[in-house]
Amino acid sequence: MSRIALVTGAGSGIGRAVSLAFHSSGYSVVLTGRRKSELERTAALAEHGGAPMLVVPADISQPDAVTGLFAQAQETFGRLDVLFNNAGMGAPAVPMEDLTFEQWNAVVAVNLTGSFLCAQQAIRIMKSQEPRGGRIINNGSISAHSPRPNSTPYTATKHAITGLTKSISLDGRKYDIACGQIDIGNAATEMTERMTQGVAQADGTKSPEPRMDVKLVADAVLYMANLPLEANVQFMTVMATKMPFIGRG
């Protein structure tokens, strides 16, 4: 029987790449996110003839939606082996004092509360299934260590993800539940396209930043997921290092 993985934010970027990597490795994959059409596109990109993929649109910031998501996953596949807590969003890059309460709350709801709600449901399944246990992998980001200018909501939530990771790892051990975190620096997705043209730096300048093939991130997540539960990658940082070529005008 194939192993079962659930990926949040599976309709684009890192979530799509990781979902396809799981599927190529023989996992059955539950794809979730807000946009059904993009989730279906991810499923359509998967290799034909492999393990099944289940599309379940859900807003992970809403407790009832998360409960329904995991209930449907369990009803369909009977168990859950891996949760990749990937969904995330940012706020406008403005000074902290200019952020609205609604903008702050929106980021906290998805990045932190959503990850908590999904982990909570995953733990309930992993504790009760046979064989017991599973693995939760949280997408932290380089922002879990170092902020970008004018990124308070995103940076604060990603620092909080580190605390969530450590707590799950500690509390899950007695149930054979492992938890790790991958901190990613500039995977080449639609979201980071602007970085090739230059983004704000801590010294006030604007400079282009390197990006890396998103497949490298997917391979790293797959490595973490495929470890036996007696071992765990607690934290992994994967970041781009090759600067883009900047031509002279």
C-alpha positions, 0 to 999 in steps of 0.5 A, spaced: 500 500 500 502 506 498 504 511 503 499 517 504 501 525 504 497 531 504 500 538 502 497 544 503 498 550 498 498 545 493 496 549 487 502 552 485 509 553 486 513 549 492 506 546 494 505 543 487 512 541 486 512 537 492 506 534 491 508 531 484 515 529 487 511 525 492 506 522 487 512 520 483 515 517 489 509 512 489 505 516 495 498 517 494 497 525 495 491 529 498 492 536 494 489 542 498 488 549 497 483 555 496 483 554 488 480 548 486 482 549 478 489 550 480 489 543 485 486 540 479 492 542 474 497 540 479 493 533 479 493 533 471 501 534 471 502 528 475 504 521 472 499 517 469 498 510 472 501 512 479 497 512 486 491 516 486 491 524 488 485 527 491 483 534 490 480 537 496 479 545 496 479 548 503 481 554 507 486 552 512 484 558 516 477 555 518 477 550 523 471 547 520 474 546 513 480 543 516 476 538 520 472 536 513 479 536 509 482 531 514 476 527 515 475 526 507 483 524 507 482 519 512 475 516 509 479 516 502 485 513 504 484 510 511 491 513 514 496 519 513 503 518 513 506 525 512 503 532 512 507 538 509 504 544 512 506 549 506 501 554 505 503 561 506 502 568 504 505 575 506 502 582 507 504 589 503 511 591 504 509 597 508 512 600 514 509 596 520 505 602 523 501 602 516 499 595 516 492 594 518 489 590 523 486 586 517 492 585 513 496 582 520 490 577 521 490 575 514 497 573 515 497 570 522 490 566 520 494 562 514 501 562 516 500 560 523 493 558 525 492 554 519 499 550 520 496 549 527 490 547 525 492 542 520 498 539 525 492 538 530 488 534 525 494 530 523 496 528 530 489 526 531 490 521 525 497 519 526 496 517 534 490 513 532 492 509 526 495 502 525 501 502 524 502 508 529 505 515 527 507 519 521 511 525 520 509 533 519 514 537 515 513 545 516 515 550 511 519 555 515 522 560 510 529 564 511 524 569 514 524 564 520 531 566 522 532 573 518 527 579 516 526 582 510 525 590 510 517 591 512 515 584 513 513 584 520 507 579 519 510 574 515 517 574 519 513 574 526 509 568 523 515 564 520 519 565 527 512 562 530 513 556 526 519 554 529 516 554 536 510 550 533 515 545 530 519 544 536 513 543 540 510 538 535 517 534 535 517 534 543 510 532 544 509 527 538 515 523 540 511 518 545 506 517 539 512 516 534 510 522 530 516 526 528 516 533 526 521 537 522 522 544 518 525 546 512 527 553 511 527 555 504 531 561 500 528 563 494 526 557 490 524 559 483 517 560 483 512 565 480 512 568 487 519 570 487 520 572 479 520 579 482 527 578 485 531 577 479 529 585 478 531 587 485 528 587 491 529 591 498 535 589 502 536 591 509 541 597 507 536 600 504 538 598 497 535 594 491 538 588 489 537 582 485 537 575 488 539 568 486 534 563 485 534 555 485 530 550 481 524 548 485 525 541 484 531 542 489 526 544 494 522 538 492 527 533 493 529 536 500 522 535 502 522 528 500 528 526 503 525 528 510 519 525 509 522 518 507 526 517 513 524 512 518 521 515 524 527 513 528 530 519 525 528 526 524 531 532 520 529 537 525 531 543 521 534 544 514 535 550 510 536 550 503 537 556 499 539 559 492 547 561 492 548 562 484 547 570 483 543 571 476 547 574 470 545 581 470 547 584 463 549 591 461 544 596 458 
